[in-house]
Amino acid sequence: MFLSNIESIPGKTIEAQYGVVLGSSVRSKHLGRDVMAGLKNLFGGELKAYTELLNESREEAMERMIQQAKIQGANGIVNIRFSTSAITVGAAEILVYGTAVKVS
Amino acid sequence: MGLLIFFGLLISAYFVGRRIENNHLRDLEIREKRYRDMTFRSTGKKENFSDQRGQLIFASVVIGQDYFKLIWALFSSLVGGRVYAYEKLVERGRRESLLRLQQKAQMMNAKEIVNVRFETAQIGLDARNNAAGAMEIFCYGTALN
């Protein structure tokens, strides 16, 4: 699967477009991790548990988007965009979307 | 007694927090020198890169404010104007996430990152205090080689 956030896939030509595909994932934090993050937050700095959590979440959202594109017979997604929002306390939604294309 | 604990926390958060911040800034400077050759730009969306190969990359960091600065920021928002504590924090976060992006690009032997986009999301850490001062700074782009 070729992915890019520009309007083409470098080195390829777009043959067909299949419209928007998207994937999302809502994750909340694990309790054990959160206690540590709370302690860490007292002194500031990077909260690694959260960085990991959001990255896992993002991978999952992308996986879902890629699955959708595959079902339609695409082999690439262009103009990918990400968006994150805290929808409730302790849970974040990651949304990723793009346009599924066939390239060669 | 409660007040004593509060001030104890405040003072230790100030010293430890400042140390973490200074270490981070020093670390950032060293690493920025290492990735000086990796150029990045926020343009290139509609350009034609037919003679190159490219791939989407992204990097993020969740960074939190220390307790002292949280209180400080609270007071400075009473007065209004610049909230220095937060300006510093977002700057650190942005530099860190950009460095991680450049690191990823270098690992795949890319020469350039185009169409770089930044995004910031606030993260509430607990139910009572939604604005616990943690934020995720995320950036992404297309690496070309």
gemmi code that builds the backbone of each chain (N, CA, C; Angstrom):
import gemmi

chains = {
    "A": [
        ("MET", (0.855, -1.203, 0.000), (0.000, 0.000, 0.000), (0.885, 1.246, 0.000)),
        ("PHE", (0.669, 2.109, -1.004), (1.443, 3.352, -1.061), (0.660, 4.466, -0.354)),
        ("LEU", (1.334, 5.120, 0.580), (0.654, 6.169, 1.339), (1.398, 7.483, 1.199)),
        ("SER", (0.650, 8.582, 1.074), (1.304, 9.886, 1.077), (0.314, 10.949, 1.500)),
        ("ASN", (0.815, 12.072, 1.956), (-0.110, 13.163, 2.280), (-0.010, 14.296, 1.269)),
        ("ILE", (0.535, 13.973, 0.089), (0.479, 14.929, -1.014), (-0.491, 14.383, -2.064)),
        ("GLU", (-0.683, 15.109, -3.138), (-1.756, 14.715, -4.045), (-1.360, 13.650, -5.062)),
        ("SER", (-0.164, 13.106, -4.893), (0.240, 12.027, -5.792), (1.069, 11.037, -4.998)),
        ("ILE", (1.351, 9.902, -5.593), (2.306, 8.979, -5.007), (3.612, 9.189, -5.773)),
        ("PRO", (4.684, 9.632, -5.109), (5.936, 9.887, -5.822), (6.396, 8.668, -6.631)),
        ("GLY", (6.742, 8.909, -7.880), (7.229, 7.830, -8.727), (6.137, 6.988, -9.362)),
        ("LYS", (4.886, 7.345, -9.134), (3.778, 6.542, -9.667), (2.791, 7.458, -10.382)),
        ("THR", (1.973, 6.865, -11.227), (0.893, 7.654, -11.817), (-0.447, 7.085, -11.363)),
        ("ILE", (-1.360, 7.991, -11.100), (-2.675, 7.584, -10.608), (-3.560, 7.191, -11.787)),
        ("GLU", (-4.119, 5.990, -11.710), (-4.965, 5.511, -12.799), (-6.445, 5.642, -12.504)),
        ("ALA", (-6.787, 5.461, -11.232), (-8.201, 5.556, -10.876), (-8.344, 6.035, -9.443)),
        ("GLN", (-9.453, 6.716, -9.182), (-9.725, 7.181, -7.821), (-10.982, 6.518, -7.303)),
        ("TYR", (-10.980, 6.164, -6.036), (-12.125, 5.458, -5.464), (-12.832, 6.239, -4.374)),
        ("GLY", (-12.495, 7.478, -4.173), (-13.175, 8.265, -3.151), (-12.520, 8.170, -1.783)),
        ("VAL", (-13.165, 8.781, -0.827), (-12.583, 8.905, 0.520), (-12.663, 7.584, 1.284)),
        ("VAL", (-11.567, 7.238, 1.919), (-11.584, 6.122, 2.867), (-11.148, 6.680, 4.217)),
        ("LEU", (-11.672, 6.119, 5.269), (-11.278, 6.630, 6.574), (-11.239, 5.530, 7.618)),
        ("GLY", (-10.490, 5.790, 8.644), (-10.422, 4.855, 9.760), (-10.343, 5.664, 11.034)),
        ("SER", (-10.964, 5.155, 12.086), (-10.850, 5.897, 13.334), (-10.700, 4.925, 14.485)),
        ("SER", (-10.268, 5.436, 15.582), (-10.056, 4.602, 16.757), (-10.206, 5.464, 17.997)),
        ("VAL", (-11.009, 5.005, 18.906), (-11.152, 5.719, 20.176), (-10.497, 4.875, 21.251)),
        ("ARG", (-9.550, 5.439, 21.929), (-8.832, 4.680, 22.949), (-8.915, 5.415, 24.277)),
        ("SER", (-9.012, 4.654, 25.322), (-8.816, 5.274, 26.624), (-7.595, 4.631, 27.242)),
        ("LYS", (-7.116, 5.232, 28.291), (-5.848, 4.765, 28.829), (-6.024, 3.601, 29.794)),
        ("HIS", (-4.977, 2.859, 29.923), (-4.944, 1.731, 30.842), (-4.680, 2.262, 32.247)),
        ("LEU", (-5.370, 1.708, 33.228), (-5.306, 2.276, 34.579), (-3.887, 2.312, 35.143)),
        ("GLY", (-3.177, 1.202, 34.984), (-1.822, 1.119, 35.531), (-0.906, 2.177, 34.948)),
        ("ARG", (-1.038, 2.341, 33.647), (-0.235, 3.351, 32.969), (-0.590, 4.745, 33.466)),
        ("ASP", (-1.866, 4.914, 33.745), (-2.337, 6.249, 34.048), (-1.842, 6.757, 35.391)),
        ("VAL", (-1.748, 5.862, 36.365), (-1.234, 6.254, 37.670), (0.186, 6.788, 37.519)),
        ("MET", (0.977, 6.059, 36.723), (2.344, 6.511, 36.488), (2.372, 7.857, 35.767)),
        ("ALA", (1.481, 7.989, 34.789), (1.443, 9.238, 34.031), (1.066, 10.399, 34.945)),
        ("GLY", (0.167, 10.124, 35.881), (-0.240, 11.153, 36.831), (0.921, 11.608, 37.694)),
        ("LEU", (1.711, 10.645, 38.144), (2.887, 10.962, 38.953), (3.901, 11.758, 38.140)),
        ("LYS", (4.097, 11.267, 36.918), (5.069, 11.901, 36.032), (4.648, 13.343, 35.742)),
        ("ASN", (3.344, 13.518, 35.663), (2.822, 14.823, 35.283), (3.117, 15.902, 36.328)),
        ("LEU", (3.393, 15.454, 37.536), (3.766, 16.383, 38.601), (5.007, 17.178, 38.235)),
        ("PHE", (5.932, 16.491, 37.561), (7.212, 17.130, 37.248), (7.353, 17.551, 35.792)),
        ("GLY", (6.352, 17.247, 34.997), (6.420, 17.655, 33.598), (7.277, 16.731, 32.763)),
        ("GLY", (7.466, 17.105, 31.510), (8.267, 16.289, 30.612), (7.407, 15.355, 29.795)),
        ("GLU", (8.058, 14.489, 29.044), (7.293, 13.606, 28.167), (6.569, 12.531, 28.941)),
        ("LEU", (5.330, 12.289, 28.573), (4.556, 11.198, 29.164), (4.573, 10.048, 28.167)),
        ("LYS", (5.576, 9.184, 28.304), (5.817, 8.147, 27.286), (4.644, 7.202, 27.110)),
        ("ALA", (3.968, 6.885, 28.237), (2.841, 5.960, 28.163), (1.768, 6.495, 27.217)),
        ("TYR", (1.584, 7.809, 27.272), (0.574, 8.425, 26.410), (1.035, 8.497, 24.962)),
        ("THR", (2.316, 8.778, 24.771), (2.842, 8.809, 23.408), (2.624, 7.452, 22.751)),
        ("GLU", (2.948, 6.389, 23.504), (2.763, 5.031, 22.980), (1.300, 4.737, 22.696)),
        ("LEU", (0.462, 5.103, 23.659), (-0.971, 4.843, 23.532), (-1.529, 5.476, 22.264)),
        ("LEU", (-1.186, 6.729, 22.046), (-1.732, 7.432, 20.887), (-1.136, 6.904, 19.590)),
        ("ASN", (0.113, 6.445, 19.649), (0.701, 5.869, 18.448), (0.048, 4.544, 18.070)),
        ("GLU", (-0.210, 3.719, 19.088), (-0.917, 2.458, 18.837), (-2.275, 2.738, 18.224)),
        ("SER", (-2.921, 3.724, 18.806), (-4.243, 4.093, 18.349), (-4.206, 4.557, 16.888)),
        ("ARG", (-3.181, 5.307, 16.569), (-3.033, 5.836, 15.219), (-2.756, 4.720, 14.214)),
        ("GLU", (-1.912, 3.775, 14.636), (-1.630, 2.616, 13.783), (-2.927, 1.857, 13.479)),
        ("GLU", (-3.741, 1.720, 14.520), (-4.982, 0.980, 14.351), (-5.926, 1.696, 13.383)),
        ("ALA", (-6.040, 3.007, 13.546), (-6.899, 3.791, 12.655), (-6.415, 3.671, 11.217)),
        ("MET", (-5.096, 3.713, 11.040), (-4.542, 3.608, 9.687), (-4.806, 2.233, 9.094)),
        ("GLU", (-4.685, 1.216, 9.948), (-4.949, -0.154, 9.499), (-6.378, -0.276, 8.973)),
        ("ARG", (-7.307, 0.335, 9.688), (-8.716, 0.297, 9.269), (-8.930, 1.017, 7.944)),
        ("MET", (-8.243, 2.157, 7.806), (-8.353, 2.903, 6.555), (-7.806, 2.077, 5.393)),
        ("ILE", (-6.658, 1.428, 5.634), (-6.027, 0.626, 4.588), (-6.924, -0.551, 4.197)),
        ("GLN", (-7.555, -1.160, 5.192), (-8.481, -2.264, 4.908), (-9.600, -1.805, 3.979)),
        ("GLN", (-10.148, -0.641, 4.299), (-11.233, -0.098, 3.474), (-10.781, 0.127, 2.037)),
        ("ALA", (-9.571, 0.643, 1.913), (-9.039, 0.913, 0.572), (-8.834, -0.394, -0.191)),
        ("LYS", (-8.355, -1.413, 0.506), (-8.100, -2.711, -0.133), (-9.383, -3.337, -0.651)),
        ("ILE", (-10.450, -3.205, 0.145), (-11.744, -3.775, -0.256), (-12.193, -3.192, -1.596)),
        ("GLN", (-11.880, -1.912, -1.780), (-12.285, -1.264, -3.030), (-11.322, -1.535, -4.174)),
        ("GLY", (-10.276, -2.254, -3.896), (-9.330, -2.597, -4.944), (-8.252, -1.553, -5.172)),
        ("ALA", (-8.056, -0.666, -4.196), (-7.024, 0.369, -4.348), (-5.677, -0.172, -3.879)),
        ("ASN", (-4.617, 0.421, -4.388), (-3.296, 0.040, -3.866), (-2.523, 1.255, -3.338)),
        ("GLY", (-3.232, 2.356, -3.162), (-2.581, 3.532, -2.583), (-3.607, 4.478, -1.992)),
        ("ILE", (-3.150, 5.313, -1.073), (-4.021, 6.360, -0.524), (-3.244, 7.672, -0.561)),
        ("VAL", (-3.852, 8.684, -1.179), (-3.174, 9.982, -1.266), (-3.892, 11.013, -0.394)),
        ("ASN", (-3.178, 12.113, -0.169), (-3.732, 13.243, 0.590), (-4.277, 12.834, 1.954)),
        ("ILE", (-3.504, 12.061, 2.664), (-3.927, 11.564, 3.973), (-3.882, 12.696, 5.002)),
        ("ARG", (-4.911, 12.762, 5.809), (-4.932, 13.746, 6.897), (-5.272, 13.077, 8.216)),
        ("PHE", (-4.714, 13.642, 9.266), (-4.969, 13.115, 10.602), (-5.721, 14.148, 11.410)),
        ("SER", (-6.530, 13.667, 12.317), (-7.105, 14.605, 13.267), (-7.311, 13.901, 14.599)),
        ("THR", (-7.103, 14.610, 15.658), (-7.212, 14.042, 17.009), (-8.146, 14.903, 17.825)),
        ("SER", (-9.023, 14.282, 18.586), (-9.805, 15.091, 19.504), (-10.063, 14.322, 20.781)),
        ("ALA", (-10.061, 15.053, 21.875), (-10.383, 14.451, 23.162), (-11.898, 14.490, 23.272)),
        ("ILE", (-12.548, 13.321, 23.126), (-14.011, 13.363, 23.107), (-14.597, 13.279, 24.505)),
        ("THR", (-13.896, 12.621, 25.402), (-14.349, 12.618, 26.785), (-13.115, 12.507, 27.666)),
        ("VAL", (-13.281, 12.585, 28.960), (-12.117, 12.560, 29.846), (-11.370, 11.240, 29.696)),
        ("GLY", (-10.116, 11.310, 29.358), (-9.296, 10.111, 29.284), (-9.424, 9.314, 28.008)),
        ("ALA", (-10.259, 9.756, 27.082), (-10.361, 9.033, 25.818), (-10.146, 9.991, 24.659)),
        ("ALA", (-9.418, 9.517, 23.667), (-9.145, 10.363, 22.514), (-9.544, 9.635, 21.253)),
        ("GLU", (-10.085, 10.378, 20.318), (-10.394, 9.791, 19.027), (-9.340, 10.210, 18.021)),
        ("ILE", (-8.852, 9.235, 17.299), (-7.918, 9.510, 16.224), (-8.651, 9.217, 14.930)),
        ("LEU", (-8.638, 10.164, 14.046), (-9.285, 9.955, 12.751), (-8.237, 10.141, 11.671)),
        ("VAL", (-8.238, 9.251, 10.719), (-7.327, 9.399, 9.593), (-8.116, 9.132, 8.307)),
        ("TYR", (-7.939, 10.018, 7.329), (-8.694, 9.829, 6.095), (-7.875, 10.258, 4.891)),
        ("GLY", (-8.255, 9.735, 3.757), (-7.545, 10.071, 2.531), (-8.343, 9.596, 1.344)),
        ("THR", (-7.772, 9.742, 0.162), (-8.469, 9.291, -1.046), (-7.785, 8.040, -1.585)),
        ("ALA", (-8.575, 6.994, -1.727), (-8.044, 5.723, -2.229), (-7.823, 5.816, -3.731)),
        ("VAL", (-6.669, 5.359, -4.180), (-6.362, 5.433, -5.613), (-5.726, 4.135, -6.090)),
        ("LYS", (-5.737, 3.964, -7.391), (-4.985, 2.859, -7.986), (-3.810, 3.485, -8.729)),
        ("VAL", (-2.627, 3.036, -8.408), (-1.447, 3.622, -9.056), (-0.635, 2.547, -9.770)),
        ("SER", (0.185, 2.992, -10.683), (1.088, 2.047, -11.332), (2.410, 2.742, -11.634)),
    ],
    "B": [
        ("MET", (-1.168, 21.595, 57.689), (-0.537, 20.366, 57.178), (-0.749, 20.224, 55.668)),
        ("GLY", (-2.018, 20.426, 55.258), (-2.337, 20.340, 53.827), (-1.577, 21.381, 53.032)),
        ("LEU", (-1.498, 22.574, 53.616), (-0.802, 23.677, 52.959), (0.686, 23.375, 52.798)),
        ("LEU", (1.220, 22.699, 53.846), (2.635, 22.342, 53.852), (2.940, 21.374, 52.708)),
        ("ILE", (2.056, 20.381, 52.554), (2.232, 19.399, 51.467), (2.140, 20.095, 50.116)),
        ("PHE", (1.185, 21.001, 50.020), (0.982, 21.749, 48.774), (2.244, 22.523, 48.376)),
        ("PHE", (2.799, 23.253, 49.340), (3.989, 24.033, 49.016), (5.207, 23.146, 48.790)),
        ("GLY", (5.241, 22.025, 49.528), (6.322, 21.056, 49.318), (6.317, 20.530, 47.893)),
        ("LEU", (5.132, 20.175, 47.436), (4.969, 19.675, 46.068), (5.341, 20.743, 45.053)),
        ("LEU", (4.881, 21.955, 45.345), (5.110, 23.068, 44.439), (6.602, 23.321, 44.255)),
        ("ILE", (7.319, 23.326, 45.386), (8.748, 23.626, 45.335), (9.520, 22.489, 44.656)),
        ("SER", (9.169, 21.239, 45.014), (9.893, 20.135, 44.368), (9.561, 20.071, 42.887)),
        ("ALA", (8.295, 20.383, 42.531), (7.927, 20.392, 41.113), (8.711, 21.471, 40.375)),
        ("TYR", (8.932, 22.595, 41.044), (9.676, 23.682, 40.408), (11.095, 23.246, 40.069)),
        ("PHE", (11.793, 22.652, 41.057), (13.193, 22.295, 40.825), (13.342, 21.115, 39.867)),
        ("VAL", (12.549, 20.070, 40.108), (12.659, 18.900, 39.228), (12.199, 19.257, 37.812)),
        ("GLY", (11.100, 20.016, 37.744), (10.569, 20.411, 36.447), (11.552, 21.242, 35.649)),
        ("ARG", (12.236, 22.154, 36.341), (13.198, 23.009, 35.655), (14.367, 22.181, 35.133)),
        ("ARG", (14.767, 21.218, 35.936), (15.872, 20.348, 35.530), (15.512, 19.538, 34.295)),
        ("ILE", (14.303, 18.957, 34.324), (13.851, 18.161, 33.176), (13.806, 19.039, 31.929)),
        ("GLU", (13.308, 20.267, 32.104), (13.191, 21.175, 30.963), (14.559, 21.535, 30.398)),
        ("ASN", (15.494, 21.872, 31.285), (16.833, 22.239, 30.810), (17.530, 21.085, 30.106)),
        ("ASN", (17.391, 19.887, 30.682), (17.978, 18.711, 30.043), (17.385, 18.484, 28.660)),
        ("HIS", (16.083, 18.676, 28.590), (15.405, 18.461, 27.315), (15.890, 19.456, 26.270)),
        ("LEU", (15.994, 20.736, 26.670), (16.425, 21.768, 25.725), (17.842, 21.505, 25.228)),
        ("ARG", (18.702, 21.054, 26.131), (20.081, 20.743, 25.751), (20.111, 19.575, 24.757)),
        ("ASP", (19.319, 18.573, 25.087), (19.212, 17.389, 24.241), (18.695, 17.761, 22.844)),
        ("LEU", (17.700, 18.661, 22.817), (17.131, 19.098, 21.545), (18.185, 19.760, 20.670)),
        ("GLU", (18.994, 20.608, 21.290), (20.002, 21.328, 20.514), (21.015, 20.386, 19.869)),
        ("ILE", (21.449, 19.396, 20.675), (22.415, 18.425, 20.161), (21.831, 17.663, 18.981)),
        ("ARG", (20.573, 17.217, 19.152), (19.965, 16.407, 18.105), (19.621, 17.235, 16.873)),
        ("GLU", (19.266, 18.495, 17.090), (18.958, 19.342, 15.932), (20.163, 19.519, 15.029)),
        ("LYS", (21.341, 19.567, 15.644), (22.556, 19.676, 14.842), (22.748, 18.428, 13.981)),
        ("ARG", (22.387, 17.303, 14.557), (22.571, 16.026, 13.854), (21.681, 15.940, 12.609)),
        ("TYR", (20.496, 16.514, 12.684), (19.555, 16.400, 11.563), (19.460, 17.682, 10.733)),
        ("ARG", (20.534, 18.472, 10.782), (20.518, 19.756, 10.081), (20.337, 19.597, 8.573)),
        ("ASP", (20.859, 18.499, 8.038), (20.817, 18.313, 6.584), (19.469, 17.809, 6.075)),
        ("MET", (18.647, 17.356, 6.997), (17.343, 16.841, 6.582), (16.379, 18.001, 6.414)),
        ("THR", (16.145, 18.400, 5.160), (15.291, 19.566, 4.957), (13.818, 19.159, 4.998)),
        ("PHE", (13.011, 20.088, 5.426), (11.580, 19.831, 5.472), (10.865, 21.107, 5.068)),
        ("ARG", (9.728, 20.955, 4.460), (8.940, 22.133, 4.098), (7.459, 21.799, 4.138)),
        ("SER", (6.663, 22.841, 4.246), (5.225, 22.598, 4.342), (4.555, 22.724, 2.975)),
        ("THR", (5.360, 22.879, 1.933), (4.796, 22.952, 0.587), (5.046, 21.626, -0.138)),
        ("GLY", (4.582, 21.551, -1.357), (4.873, 20.372, -2.168), (3.676, 19.485, -2.405)),
        ("LYS", (2.535, 19.950, -1.948), (1.337, 19.126, -2.066), (0.981, 18.802, -3.530)),
        ("LYS", (1.128, 19.819, -4.387), (0.698, 19.606, -5.772), (1.859, 19.406, -6.734)),
        ("GLU", (3.053, 19.286, -6.189), (4.205, 19.112, -7.071), (4.251, 17.709, -7.656)),
        ("ASN", (5.040, 17.588, -8.702), (5.164, 16.299, -9.355), (6.494, 15.659, -8.959)),
        ("PHE", (6.430, 14.574, -8.259), (7.659, 13.898, -7.838), (7.804, 12.572, -8.576)),
        ("SER", (7.617, 12.606, -9.881), (7.540, 11.345, -10.611), (8.866, 10.593, -10.656)),
        ("ASP", (9.981, 11.313, -10.440), (11.272, 10.625, -10.500), (11.775, 10.211, -9.115)),
        ("GLN", (10.911, 10.311, -8.110), (11.336, 9.965, -6.763), (10.407, 8.930, -6.133)),
        ("ARG", (10.858, 8.444, -4.985), (9.986, 7.551, -4.229), (9.648, 8.233, -2.914)),
        ("GLY", (8.479, 7.935, -2.413), (8.114, 8.611, -1.169), (7.146, 7.819, -0.332)),
        ("GLN", (7.076, 8.209, 0.905), (6.208, 7.487, 1.830), (5.748, 8.414, 2.944)),
        ("LEU", (4.550, 8.151, 3.433), (4.021, 8.929, 4.553), (4.756, 8.566, 5.844)),
        ("ILE", (5.155, 9.574, 6.600), (5.723, 9.311, 7.919), (5.059, 10.232, 8.936)),
        ("PHE", (5.031, 9.778, 10.185), (4.491, 10.646, 11.227), (5.212, 10.396, 12.541)),
        ("ALA", (5.154, 11.377, 13.418), (5.810, 11.260, 14.717), (5.033, 12.097, 15.713)),
        ("SER", (5.089, 11.694, 16.965), (4.352, 12.483, 17.947), (5.037, 12.446, 19.305)),
        ("VAL", (4.632, 13.370, 20.143), (5.098, 13.371, 21.526), (3.970, 13.900, 22.414)),
        ("VAL", (3.816, 13.267, 23.567), (2.884, 13.799, 24.561), (3.734, 14.422, 25.654)),
        ("ILE", (3.519, 15.691, 25.882), (4.374, 16.392, 26.824), (3.508, 17.077, 27.875)),
        ("GLY", (3.966, 17.028, 29.100), (3.165, 17.557, 30.201), (3.839, 18.722, 30.902)),
        ("GLN", (3.002, 19.522, 31.503), (3.466, 20.678, 32.253), (3.727, 20.260, 33.693)),
        ("ASP", (4.764, 20.802, 34.323), (4.929, 20.449, 35.733), (3.962, 21.242, 36.625)),
        ("TYR", (3.833, 20.784, 37.836), (2.824, 21.300, 38.746), (3.018, 22.786, 39.030)),
        ("PHE", (4.253, 23.181, 39.175), (4.547, 24.580, 39.465), (4.092, 25.489, 38.321)),
        ("LYS", (4.458, 25.077, 37.108), (4.116, 25.906, 35.954), (2.616, 25.939, 35.700)),
        ("LEU", (1.978, 24.821, 36.081), (0.521, 24.748, 35.939), (-0.139, 25.848, 36.773)),
        ("ILE", (0.339, 25.965, 38.004), (-0.196, 26.985, 38.911), (0.180, 28.379, 38.405)),
        ("TRP", (1.407, 28.495, 37.959), (1.902, 29.763, 37.431), (1.051, 30.206, 36.233)),
        ("ALA", (0.779, 29.249, 35.339), (-0.014, 29.550, 34.152), (-1.422, 29.974, 34.537)),
        ("LEU", (-1.926, 29.335, 35.587), (-3.253, 29.666, 36.084), (-3.312, 31.131, 36.516)),
        ("PHE", (-2.249, 31.548, 37.236), (-2.192, 32.934, 37.694), (-1.975, 33.905, 36.543)),
        ("SER", (-1.123, 33.510, 35.592), (-0.883, 34.447, 34.493), (-2.112, 34.586, 33.603)),
        ("SER", (-2.979, 33.556, 33.599), (-4.189, 33.718, 32.790), (-5.201, 34.616, 33.496)),
        ("LEU", (-5.003, 34.849, 34.770), (-5.831, 35.840, 35.464), (-5.480, 37.245, 34.985)),
        ("VAL", (-4.185, 37.446, 34.810), (-3.703, 38.756, 34.385), (-3.908, 38.961, 32.883)),
        ("GLY", (-3.794, 37.880, 32.131), (-3.875, 37.973, 30.678), (-2.507, 38.161, 30.071)),
        ("GLY", (-2.472, 38.266, 28.765), (-1.196, 38.445, 28.075), (-0.533, 37.115, 27.779)),
        ("ARG", (0.754, 37.157, 27.604), (1.489, 35.939, 27.251), (1.520, 34.945, 28.402)),
        ("VAL", (1.261, 33.707, 28.089), (1.422, 32.661, 29.094), (2.733, 31.946, 28.769)),
        ("TYR", (3.768, 32.465, 29.362), (5.136, 32.032, 29.037), (5.330, 30.535, 29.271)),
        ("ALA", (4.732, 30.032, 30.369), (4.899, 28.619, 30.731), (4.441, 27.700, 29.607)),
        ("TYR", (3.352, 28.088, 28.944), (2.842, 27.241, 27.878), (3.561, 27.448, 26.564)),
        ("GLU", (3.990, 28.671, 26.319), (4.751, 28.930, 25.085), (5.979, 28.041, 25.031)),
        ("LYS", (6.628, 27.953, 26.171), (7.831, 27.131, 26.282), (7.505, 25.654, 26.045)),
        ("LEU", (6.414, 25.226, 26.618), (6.037, 23.816, 26.526), (5.708, 23.405, 25.095)),
        ("VAL", (4.914, 24.207, 24.406), (4.564, 23.831, 23.036), (5.782, 23.905, 22.123)),
        ("GLU", (6.677, 24.830, 22.419), (7.890, 24.923, 21.608), (8.732, 23.651, 21.754)),
        ("ARG", (8.887, 23.220, 22.995), (9.632, 21.977, 23.244), (8.994, 20.793, 22.538)),
        ("GLY", (7.685, 20.718, 22.656), (6.969, 19.599, 22.051), (7.099, 19.583, 20.548)),
        ("ARG", (7.012, 20.763, 19.958), (7.071, 20.844, 18.507), (8.454, 20.484, 17.990)),
        ("ARG", (9.469, 20.972, 18.672), (10.832, 20.631, 18.253), (11.085, 19.144, 18.390)),
        ("GLU", (10.573, 18.581, 19.490), (10.760, 17.151, 19.729), (10.066, 16.304, 18.653)),
        ("SER", (8.838, 16.635, 18.332), (8.128, 15.799, 17.362), (8.736, 15.956, 15.970)),
        ("LEU", (9.176, 17.168, 15.653), (9.818, 17.367, 14.351), (11.114, 16.566, 14.255)),
        ("LEU", (11.857, 16.541, 15.353), (13.095, 15.749, 15.379), (12.813, 14.273, 15.166)),
        ("ARG", (11.754, 13.795, 15.781), (11.398, 12.380, 15.610), (11.005, 12.085, 14.179)),
        ("LEU", (10.338, 13.063, 13.560), (9.965, 12.904, 12.153), (11.217, 12.829, 11.285)),
        ("GLN", (12.159, 13.727, 11.563), (13.400, 13.744, 10.791), (14.200, 12.466, 11.003)),
        ("GLN", (14.148, 11.965, 12.229), (14.845, 10.720, 12.538), (14.269, 9.565, 11.724)),
        ("LYS", (12.944, 9.522, 11.656), (12.293, 8.476, 10.865), (12.674, 8.585, 9.401)),
        ("ALA", (12.700, 9.843, 8.915), (13.039, 10.071, 7.509), (14.465, 9.613, 7.231)),
        ("GLN", (15.351, 9.885, 8.186), (16.737, 9.492, 7.970), (16.905, 7.978, 7.974)),
        ("MET", (16.110, 7.310, 8.804), (16.185, 5.853, 8.867), (15.813, 5.207, 7.530)),
        ("MET", (14.951, 5.890, 6.775), (14.623, 5.329, 5.454), (15.394, 6.026, 4.335)),
        ("ASN", (16.491, 6.669, 4.709), (17.387, 7.323, 3.758), (16.707, 8.373, 2.904)),
        ("ALA", (15.765, 9.085, 3.478), (15.090, 10.133, 2.722), (15.986, 11.368, 2.652)),
        ("LYS", (15.753, 12.182, 1.621), (16.535, 13.402, 1.474), (15.750, 14.622, 1.914)),
        ("GLU", (14.457, 14.497, 1.880), (13.615, 15.665, 2.123), (12.245, 15.219, 2.632)),
        ("ILE", (11.631, 16.065, 3.429), (10.248, 15.805, 3.846), (9.393, 16.949, 3.312)),
        ("VAL", (8.361, 16.609, 2.571), (7.493, 17.662, 2.029), (6.119, 17.597, 2.679)),
        ("ASN", (5.425, 18.716, 2.546), (4.062, 18.853, 3.065), (3.964, 18.489, 4.550)),
        ("VAL", (4.845, 19.069, 5.321), (4.839, 18.798, 6.762), (3.679, 19.540, 7.425)),
        ("ARG", (2.932, 18.834, 8.228), (1.793, 19.421, 8.944), (1.918, 19.143, 10.436)),
        ("PHE", (1.570, 20.146, 11.212), (1.593, 19.991, 12.666), (0.174, 19.975, 13.208)),
        ("GLU", (0.028, 19.274, 14.294), (-1.285, 19.241, 14.916), (-1.119, 19.127, 16.426)),
        ("THR", (-1.958, 19.813, 17.162), (-1.856, 19.791, 18.617), (-3.200, 19.396, 19.209)),
        ("ALA", (-3.170, 18.503, 20.163), (-4.403, 18.120, 20.828), (-4.186, 18.137, 22.324)),
        ("GLN", (-5.158, 18.666, 23.011), (-5.053, 18.710, 24.459), (-5.524, 17.392, 25.050)),
        ("ILE", (-4.848, 16.941, 26.098), (-5.207, 15.677, 26.724), (-5.505, 15.906, 28.193)),
        ("GLY", (-6.720, 15.609, 28.581), (-7.082, 15.734, 29.991), (-6.618, 14.502, 30.740)),
        ("LEU", (-5.973, 14.694, 31.853), (-5.411, 13.540, 32.551), (-6.340, 12.950, 33.591)),
        ("ASP", (-7.151, 13.735, 34.239), (-8.096, 13.143, 35.175), (-9.409, 13.908, 35.194)),
        ("ALA", (-10.380, 13.302, 35.842), (-11.742, 13.809, 35.754), (-11.920, 15.163, 36.432)),
        ("ARG", (-11.202, 15.369, 37.536), (-11.415, 16.606, 38.279), (-10.761, 17.792, 37.585)),
        ("ASN", (-9.607, 17.492, 37.000), (-8.850, 18.583, 36.415), (-8.607, 18.320, 34.935)),
        ("ASN", (-9.517, 18.794, 34.146), (-9.454, 18.469, 32.726), (-8.259, 19.113, 32.040)),
        ("ALA", (-7.908, 20.292, 32.493), (-6.786, 20.987, 31.875), (-5.518, 20.684, 32.646)),
        ("ALA", (-5.110, 19.414, 32.621), (-3.949, 19.023, 33.414), (-2.642, 19.414, 32.736)),
        ("GLY", (-2.733, 20.086, 31.620), (-1.520, 20.631, 31.029), (-0.759, 19.688, 30.126)),
        ("ALA", (-1.345, 18.534, 29.802), (-0.648, 17.638, 28.881), (-1.199, 17.837, 27.474)),
        ("MET", (-0.313, 17.786, 26.508), (-0.789, 17.916, 25.134), (-0.017, 17.001, 24.218)),
        ("GLU", (-0.693, 16.589, 23.168), (-0.011, 15.785, 22.178), (0.331, 16.673, 20.997)),
        ("ILE", (1.594, 16.632, 20.597), (1.987, 17.366, 19.412), (2.416, 16.349, 18.377)),
        ("PHE", (1.773, 16.437, 17.251), (1.873, 15.399, 16.238), (2.275, 16.072, 14.933)),
        ("CYS", (3.178, 15.475, 14.193), (3.459, 16.031, 12.878), (3.616, 14.925, 11.857)),
        ("TYR", (3.309, 15.240, 10.633), (3.415, 14.236, 9.581), (3.794, 14.881, 8.267)),
        ("GLY", (4.272, 14.061, 7.371), (4.687, 14.573, 6.076), (5.019, 13.414, 5.168)),
        ("THR", (5.434, 13.730, 3.951), (5.826, 12.691, 3.008), (7.337, 12.759, 2.831)),
        ("ALA", (8.004, 11.658, 3.141), (9.461, 11.604, 2.988), (9.803, 11.183, 1.571)),
        ("LEU", (10.758, 11.890, 0.987), (11.146, 11.593, -0.398), (12.577, 11.102, -0.458)),
        ("ASN", (12.802, 10.092, -1.273), (14.202, 9.704, -1.530), (14.397, 9.208, -2.951)),
    ],
}
model = gemmi.Model(1)
for chain_id, residues in chains.items():
    chain = gemmi.Chain(chain_id)
    for i, (resn, *xyz) in enumerate(residues, 1):
        res = gemmi.Residue()
        res.name, res.seqid = resn, gemmi.SeqId(i, " ")
        for name, pos in zip(("N", "CA", "C"), xyz):
            atom = gemmi.Atom()
            atom.name, atom.element = name, gemmi.Element(name[0])
            atom.pos, atom.b_iso = gemmi.Position(*pos), 0.0
            res.add_atom(atom)
        chain.add_residue(res)
    model.add_chain(chain)
structure = gemmi.Structure()
structure.add_model(model)
structure.setup_entities()
